Amino acid sequence: MRKAGIALSAFALALTLGACGGNGGSEGSASNSGGDSNGGGSVAAASLADLAKSIGEQTSKTDTAHMKITAGAGGQQLSGEGDMKMGADTAAMSMDVTTPEGSMSMVLLDDVFYLKLPQELEPGKPWLKIDTNDDNPISKALGGITEQVSKNADPRATLEQFEKAGEITDTKEEELNGKPTTHYTIAVDVKKMAANQEDPALKAAMDQAIKSGMTDFPVEVWIDENDLPARVTMDTPTPNPATGKTEPVKMQVDYTDWGKPVDITAPPAGEIAKMPIG
């Protein structure tokens, strides 16, 4: 339970930073990109503000997607696949996750996090409910991550988070799985990120990274010809709840099926175990 919680919390934190990730990389397929007639990607944004604005406009119209995520966190490799509905107030997510501890599932709905663990805590009850309003230590520990996942499910919000601390250092047109995209390379200043970070856990991670000598970290974003995210990769400093230290998370997100209906529901109440004390 303890190791699984550490792995999944690191994975969930990677999601919060990578929610602007996108499509293009899974199964060699891409999003519903009608594209422009010249076969190239969309017109490149000149700044992160422009990029966030264009993505926000498109995802407000096309706010659902299928995603695949891989992450290396805390010395463990994790991967996940599922569906997401984006929006600052309506964020929802359902994902199956593979970790060294076994297979898990996670659901984010109405600001509540549900975790299906590899081993049942009670017979016939494989799920835990993590409510940020609970006083339970585990809920408190993961509550901030839940809030960040919900808040940053909107890709525009994620890029706006980087907007104050990063800059586009390179832009080029290239194919991703046979589809035209615009590939942005972004350098995020860790000190600026820490200064603008409101979440205590993320701010602590950034401060620890600064102490270790880190000055910036790379973010790469691929945008398809409909101005929808196509992929994101990053290597970010992340707090490990087990050690209290900051460790790097290497993460890639790929999305498909932009705009297709998704069905995200909470697990049955009868399958939810009582939260352990700690």
N, C-alpha and C positions, 0 to 999 in steps of 0.2 A: 504493500500500500504506500509506504513512504517513498520508495524509489519510483513507483509509478506516478505519484503526485509530483515529484521533482521533474520527471521527464515531461509530463503533460503540461505542467505550468510553464516550463521553458518553451514548449511547442506553442502553447497558447499565446505567450508573449511574442514569439516570432510572428504569429498571425496578426497581432496588433500592429506590428511595424510593417508587415507585408501585405496588408489588406488591399493595397493599391495594385497588387499583382494581377496577372492576367492570363490570357488564353494562349493559344498558339502552340504550346509545348506538349500538350497531352495527346497521346496516341496519334501524333502527327496530324491532328486536326486543328481547326481554328474556329474563331467565333463567326457569327453571322455577318461576315464582312462583304457588303455589296461592293464597296470600293469606288474609287474614281476611275474614269475611263482610261487613263494613261497607265494603269496597272501599278502605280507607285503608291507609297504610303501617304498619309495625310501630311498637310503642310506643317513643317516642324515648328514647334513652339519656341519662342525666343527666350523665355524665362520659366521658372517653376510656377510663377503665378499664372502665366498664360496656359501652361500645361494643366495645372489643377483646374482652371476654369473650363477648359475644353472637355476634360474628362468628366467633370462634374455635370456639365450640361448633357452629355451623352448618357451617363449612368443614371441620371434622374429620369430618363425615358426608358432605359434598358437596365433595370436594377437587379436582375437575377443572373446567376451564372453557376456553372459547375466548375469545381476547382480541384487541382492536385497540388499537394505541397510536400516537399522534402526538406528536412532540417537536421542539422547536426548540432546538438545542444548538450552541454554537461557531459561530454564524452559518450553520448548516446546518439544513435541515428534513428530518426523518426520519419514516417511518411503518412500522409493522409489523403483522403479523397471524399468529396461531398458537395453539398450545395450551399449557396449563400444568397440571402436577400440583403442588399445594401441599403443604407440610409441611416442617418444619425439617430432617428427616433424609432425606426422600424427594423433595425438590424436583426437578422436571424441566421442561424447556421446549423447544419447537420453534417457530421463528418465521422467516418470510420478511420481509426488511427492504428498504425502498427508500430510497436515499440519493442525494445529488447525484453521487456517484462511481459509482453503478450499483446493481444489485440484489445483495443478499447473503442468506445464510441463517445461522441460528445455532441450535445445539442445546446445551442444558445437560443433562447426564446423569451421574450418579455423581460429581458435583463436578468434572467435566471440561467445558470449553467448546470446542465445535467451531465454526469459522467458515468459511463458503463465500464466497470473495471474488469480486468482479466479474471479475477476471482470474486465470487459473490461474498459480500459481507454478511448477508443473511440468506438462508435457503430460498431460492426463487426470487430474490431481490438483488439484481446485479447493478442497479443504478443508485447514484448519489445525487442529491439535489443541493446545489451550492447557491444560496440566496445571500446577496450582499447585506441584507437586513438582519441575518442571523448573528448571534453572539458566539457561535462555535468557532474555535481557533482555525479550523481548516477553511471554513467559509470566509473568515476574515483574511486569511493568507491568500486565498485565490480571488477574493472579491474585487480587488483592484484590477486584476488581470481581466476578469469578466467585464468590468466597466470599460476597460481599454478596448477589448474586442468589440463591444457594442458601439463605442464611440467612433472607432477607426474603421468600421466596416465600410464606411463611405470613403472611396478612394480619394476623392477630392480633399477630405479632411486629413488623410494621411499625408498627401503631398503638401498641404498647407502646413503641416507639422514640420516638414523638411524645408519649406519655403523660407522660413526665417533663419535657417541655419545652413542651407546648402545652395549650390549653384550648379547649373548645367555646364559640364566641362567639354562635352563632345556630343555631336549629333550626326547620325548617318542613316541612310536608307539601306535596309538589308532584308533578305528573306528569312522568315522563321517558319520552319516546317512547310515550305513551299508558298507561303503567303507574304505579301509585302508589309513591312512594318517600318516605323521610325524608332531607332534605337537611341535612347538617351543615356548618357553616363553622367551621374550626379555625384559630387563630393559633398558630404555632410560634415560640417565643422562640429566636433564633439563639444567644445566649450559653449558655442552658441546654442547647440541643442540642449545642453544641460541648463543654461540660463533661461530658456523658454519652456522647460518641461514642468508641467503641473503635477504629473503623477509622481508620488514620492519614490516608488520602486524604480521607475525608469530614471528619475533624476539621480538616485543613488548609484545606479549602474553607470550612468554617464560620468558622474564624479569619480567613481572608482577607475573608470577607463582613463580619465584624464591623469589621475595619479600614476597609472601604469605607463604613461607616456604616449597614449594614443591621441592623435590630433584630429583625425578625421576617419570616416569609413565610407566605402563605396556603395552606391545604389545604382542599379541598372534597370531601366524600364523600357519595354518594347510596347509601342502603341500601334494598333492596327489602323487600317485606312478609314474606319468609322470613328476614330478617336476613342476607341475602347481599349483598356489595358490588355496586353497580350502576354506579358511575362514580367516578373520582377525578380531580381536576385540581389542579395545583400549579405553583408558580414557585419553583424551589429553586436555591441557589448550588451550583455544580458545578465541580470542577477540570478545566481543559483540559490534557491531557498535552502538547500542542504548545507552549504558552506558559508553563505553570506558574502561570497566573493563574486566578482564579475567575470563571466566567461563569454567567449565569442559564440554567436549563433550564426551558422552558415545556412542560408535559406533560399529556396526557389519556389515561386508560386506560378502555376499555369492555369488558365481558365478556358473553358469551352462553353458552348451553348448559351451565349448571352441572350437574355430576353425570354428564354423558355420557362414555362411555369415550374415552380418547385413546391414540394410538399414537406414542410418542416413542422413536426408536431412533438409535443412533450411526451415522454414515456408514460405508460399507465401508472397511476398512483400506487397500485398494488405491487409494482415492481421496483419501487424506490425504497431503499434501506434507510434505517435511522442513522443519522450522521454520527460517526464516532466522536468521542470527546476530544481526541487529539492524536 
